[in-house]
Amino acid sequence: MKIAIASGKGGTGKTTVAVNLASYLAETRPVVLVDLDVEEPNSGLFLGAEATDGRDTFKMIPAWESTTCSHCGQCQEVCNFHAIIALPDQVMIFPELCHSCYACSELCPTSSLPMQPVKMGRMSWLSAGNLSFVESRLDIGQEQAVPLIKQTLAFVDERHAAVPIRIYDCPPGTSCPVIEATREADFVVLVTEPTPFGLNDLKLAVETMRHLDKKFGVVVNRQGLGDDRVEAYCAAEGIPLLARIPNDRRIAESYARGQRIYEHFPVVRRQLAAIMDAIKEAAS
């Protein structure tokens, strides 16, 4: 089962739920935790060990060969992402805009745009007992998260094909990285907070998951902080409320120390069990 932990906004507790749920499940069975928030991954901070294995990741970008180019301008015409400008005497390539679709390279009549690997980030991994962890991190200055997320998921599919449960710590929001991170998920857990901002962005996330035709439920983090409008919204929309994690300063302090909070607070352990019970029921 592939369980994606997502949120309509940052700071709701998505990583808290992902790390604690994965660690809780790993007490009794093999689990893979995958940090797909490649622009700012932080799940590894709570595992108590550093990844010692890893490899650089690359994306393919066209390189212009001026000696064979006929300056026909077709490369600019076929690029849907405005990554190429064909001038009368040269071709300008903007790697930050390129989506590695190969259209310019494959359709160039003189083969003057061969694709070349360009480093975009690094993927790291470790294993500790039943818990395996995979993290990817974009290099500074890289703007596209989707290619790295796609490579990370492919790596997990290949390396951990036999592991029965995968937990994806997804990027926040509802943009392209979230779509890629949740695309193959069997169930999506949307983490929110009981505030006006939390409710607004939860509605956006719910709309996105419905568009993707995903099974999903909601976890309310910091329950008691604001009001009950999030729960009223979930009830009105028929959205399963999977768990409530209380707003407790002691929990926040434990989190700030890099601890897995379910190990210190029985109420959190019970909520994690409730999340899995609800997911199993929804998936059956």
C-alpha positions, 0 to 999 in steps of 0.5 A: 500500500502506498500512503501519501501524506499531503497538505494544502499548506506548509507547516500543518504537521505533514512531516510529523504524521509521516515520520511517526506513522512510518516509525509506528508501523515499522515496529511490527512490519517492513515500511519504506518512508520516502521524503518527496518534499525535495525542495526542503526534505526534513524527515531524516532529522527525526530518524536518529541516523544519517544516510550513508548511501546515495547517488547524484541525480540528473536530468537531460537537457539539450546542448546546441551544436552550432556547426551542424545547425541550419537555423530552421527554428523548428526547435523553438516551435516544438518547445511547449515550455519556452526553453529554447529561443532560435535567433538568426545566428544562434540557439539559446537554451534555458535549462531551468525551463526545460522539461526534458521532453526530448521534442527539440532533440528528436525533431531537429532535422540536423540532430543539432540538439543532443541531450546531455545529463545535467546534475539536479540533486542527490538521492540518499537512503538508509535502513534501520531494522524494519524501516527503510528511508529514501530522501531526495534533495534538489541542488540550490538553484534548481527550479523543477521538483517533478523530475527528481520526484519521478526518479525517486519513486522509480528508485523505490519501486525498483529497490523496495518492490517487496515492502508492503507499505510505503509512506510518502512525505509529499510537498505542501500545496496543490501544484505539480510536485504534489500531483506527481507525488500522489499520482500512484498513491492508494490513499492520501492523508491530508493534514490540516490545522483548525484555523482559517488558513488551514481550512482554506488550503484544505479545501484546495487539497480536497478539490485536487484529490477529488480531481485525481480520483483518490481515496483520502481522509483528513488528520487535524493536527493541533486540535484545540488551537482554533475552532471547529470549522474544519470538522464541520466542513469534513462532516458536510462534505462526507470526508473521513476524519481519520485522527485528531492530534491535540495542541499540546506544548509538550508535544511541540517541545518533543518535536523541536528536540527531533523526537518521534512523538508517538514514543512519548505520548500515548495519545499520539500512538492511539491516533496513529492506530486510528489512522491505519484502521481507517485506511484499511477500512477504506481500502478494503 
